[in-house]
């Protein structure tokens, strides 16, 4: 079992930066692919980024490519999402999620992630 706790959200002006952290419990964190998803009010949860268990493979939604960077430190059981050049449309609750994949490095499908954090609010003002 993996328990996830996000932190680092807050209020920032457009063009600013935030770094989200997701701390995981459990000794098997390094086995899990990790994903970041977000959900804005009145909208469905959407994929943001993912990283393989080793950190060697990353993927991004087109809407954040070039602005966001996902990384992980398996020694610290933590995954990060560095968000630069933030836009008002990035406003959402951000969730990290964990999954074990046997034949893939990651997934963009939230249904395939088993463990979820409680979320952290990111608000970008214009």
HUGISUL-V57611 format. One record per pair of residues at least 24 apart in sequence whose ideal C-beta (glycine too) atoms are under 6 Angstrom apart, sorted by the first residue. I is the first residue (numbers start at 1). GAP is how many residues later the second one is. Records with the same first field share a line. If there is no record, write none. Layout:
# HUGISUL-V57611
I->GAP + GAP
This chain:
# HUGISUL-V57611
2->24 + 96 + 113
4->92 + 111 + 113
5->112
6->90 + 111 + 114
9->111 + 112 + 113
11->112
12->74 + 112
13->112
14->73 + 74 + 110 + 112
16->70
17->67
18->65
19->63
20->61 + 74
21->57 + 59
22->57 + 74 + 95
23->55
24->53
29->48
30->44
32->66 + 68
33->66 + 68 + 73
34->45 + 64
35->62 + 78
36->45 + 60
37->58 + 73
38->54 + 56
39->53 + 54
40->52
45->65
47->61
50->56
52->53 + 54
57->48
59->47
86->38
88->36 + 38
90->34
91->32 + 33
93->26 + 28
94->26 + 28
95->24
